[in-house]
Amino acid sequence: MKYPIDIHTHTVASGHAYTTLLENAKYASEIGLKILGTTDHAPSMPDAPHEWYFGNFKALPREIYGVTMLYGCEANIVDYDGNIDLPLQRQEQIDIMIASIHDPVMKPVDDPDLNTKAFLNAMNNPNVHIIGHSGNPAFPIHAEELVKKAKEKNVLIEINNSSFIRSRIGSEKTCSKIARLCKENNVKIILNSDAHSCFSIGNFDAALKILKDIDMPEELIINRSPSELLSFLKKKGKSIENR
């Protein structure tokens, strides 16, 4: 498949997702994914797993059903200082970390200055690899500041497929602006499904429509190349041989 990587997926451990890790990996194998990230919600989200869950990924194999597994977390930005709700030890143990804002954790405010501040400060954390669904209209931001900080810190900006079809309706305008700014500033993005069941894994159709509309260069879409993603992680101090 054209984009054989999906990093942002959830399992039943998140409390509001519906398939298991093995079911997700099996489906990913069946559709031809090469790399699957499993990134359940961090502890501040209702019904999310305890931090120990993220500390025991060593019990799992690197490859399942022929798919390379990345074991990570969708962490919550919990305040405007950009703090994350996963202890530092766990952040350092996992393969990949997405930092997102969720309204059960932070109350939505119609203040782009504050919301942007939260994202910018989160990117100062070297363990943050991806900024998740930053186009959420409930948390308006200054998109240009976000993109420039991502470039400075070598953080990937997520274009989240679920934001356009079920989770954060109304995200198109801001996400399109973010993607356009990424194009103008040569900032890499990552397509993610944000799947809460296996049947959404690898589906980027709605996100790709946004990218097609702005003529996003292929070389800025990191999903196109497993080796490029693994090289990115290596530069961040992460090796798939070690957790």
N, C-alpha and C positions, 0 to 999 in steps of 0.2 A: 504494500500500500504506500501511497505517496508520503504520508506522515506517520511513520511507524512507532511513534512515541506518544504516550499519554501519561502524564505525571500526576495529575490531580484527580484521584478517585477515592471513593469511600467504601467502607464495608459496614457490616452490621455493628461493628464496634463503635461507630459514631453515634449510634442510638436512633438515627432517623434515616438510615440507609437499609437496603433490603437484601443484599447478597454478601456472601462470605468472601474472604480472601481467595480461597481456592476456586470458587465460582468465577470471580473476576479474572483470575489468571487463566482459567480454562477458556473463557470467552475471548480474552485478549489473544490467546494462541490461535483460536479458531478464525479470527478475523485478520491475522497476520501481523499483529504488533510485535515489535522486537524488544521494547522496553516498556514496562508498566510501573508507574509509581503508585504506591498505596499511601495515602496521606489523610488518615483520619483526623477528626477534630481534636484539638488540644483541650485540656481539662476544664477550661472556663465555660465551654459550651454545655448546655443542658444535656445530660445523659452521655457525655463524652467519656472516653476511657481515662483511667488513672494514669499518672505520669509513668508508672511502672510498665505499662503497655508499650511505651516507646523505648523503654530501656531493655526490653527483652527480645528485640528483633534478631539477636544472635541465634535464637532458637529456630530461625527460618532459613531455608536454602536460598542461595542467590538466584537460582534458576528454577522456575516452576512451569511445567508443560512447555519447556523450550523458550520461555520468555524470561529475559533478564529483569529481575525485580529490584526496584529502588524502594527502600523502606524509610518513609518520612512522616511528615506531619503538616497539617494545615493549622498553623498556630494563630492565635488571636492577638491582635494588637489591642492592648487593654487600656491605654491612656494616650494622651497627646505627647507624652515623652517617648512614645514608641516602644514601650516595654512589652514583652512577649510572655504568654502564660505557660511557658514550658521552662523548667529549670535549666540552667546553663549546661549542666552535665548531660542532660538528655538532648539538648540542642546539638552538642558536639558528637553525640553517639550516632545520630541518625544520618541517613544519606542525603536527605534533601529537605528543606523547610520552605514552605509557602507562608507568607505573612499576610493576613487578611483582616478586614474589619467586619464584624457581624453585629447586627443590632441586639441580639440577646446579651451581648457582652458590653458594647458601648452604645449609649443612647444616641440615636441620630440627631444631628444638629445641622441646621442650614447655615453653616459657617465654613466656607472653603479654606479660610486661613487655618482654622483648627484642624480640620480633617487632613489637609495637606501636611501640616506639621506632624501629625501622627505617622503618616507614611514616610516622610523624610527622615524622621528620627529612627523609625524601625530599620531603615536601610543603613543606618550607621552600625547596626549589628552585623558582624561578619558572617554569622550563621544564617542570615536571611538570603536565600537564593532567588526567590520569586516573589513579586508583589501580586497578590491575588485579587481578582475582580474589582479593580479600582474604579471602574466606571459606574458603580452603584449610585443611582440618583438620590438615594437616601443620605449619601455622604458626599456632597459636591466637593470638588477639589480644583486646584490650579494645575491643570494637566501639564503645562510646560515645565513647571517646577519639578513635578514628579519624574518626568522623562529625563530631564537634565541630571537629576540626582541618580537615577538608575544608571545612566551612562558613567557618571563619576565613580560609582561604587560597583560597577559591573554586575548589576542585578537585572534579572529578566522580568519583563512586564508580561503578565498573563492576559491573553484574550480568551475569555471564559465562555465557552459555547452555551452553557446553561443560563447565563445572564440574559440571553436573547430569546429563550424559549420557555423558561419556567421560573427562574429564581429571583431575578432582579430586573423585572420588566421595566423598560425605559432606559436601559443602559446603552442603547445603540449610539446616541449622539456623542456622549462622552467617550465611549470606547473608540469610535471612529476618529475622534480628535486625537486621542492618545496614540492610536496606531499611525495616524498621519505624522504626528510629531516624532514618533520612533523612526519612521521612514526618513524624515528630514534631518534627524540627528544621528542616524546610523546606530540606533539602539535595537538590540535583538529582543524579539518577543517569543513567547511560547504559547502555542495553542493547547488548551486543556478542556476536557469534557466536563469536569466537576461531576462525574457520574456518581449517582447514589443508588444505582443498580447496574449490574453488568451490561445490560442492554444499551446503555448510553456510552459505554467505553469506546473511544476512538472516533466518536461522532463529532466532527468539527464543522459541519455544513453551514450553520448559521454564522459562526465566526469567520469562516472563509468568505462568505458573502461580503462582510465588512472589509476584509482585506482586498478582495477583488475590486471593490468600488474605489479604493484608493491606490490600486496598482502596487501593492506591497511587494518589494523585491524578495525573491525566494531565499536569498542568502541571509536575510534577517529573520527567517522563521527557523528556529533551532530544531524543531521537530523533524525536519527533513533528513537529519543525519544523526544516527546513534553515536558515531564517533565524535561528532562536534559537541553533543551534549556531555558525553563523558569527559571530553577535554575541558569543557567549561567547569565541570565539577572538580576535576583534578586541580585546576588553577585556584579553586576555592578550598583546596586542602582535603577533598574527598576522593577516595579511590573505591571503586566497586569491589576491590578485593578485601577491603577492611571496613569495619563499622565501629 
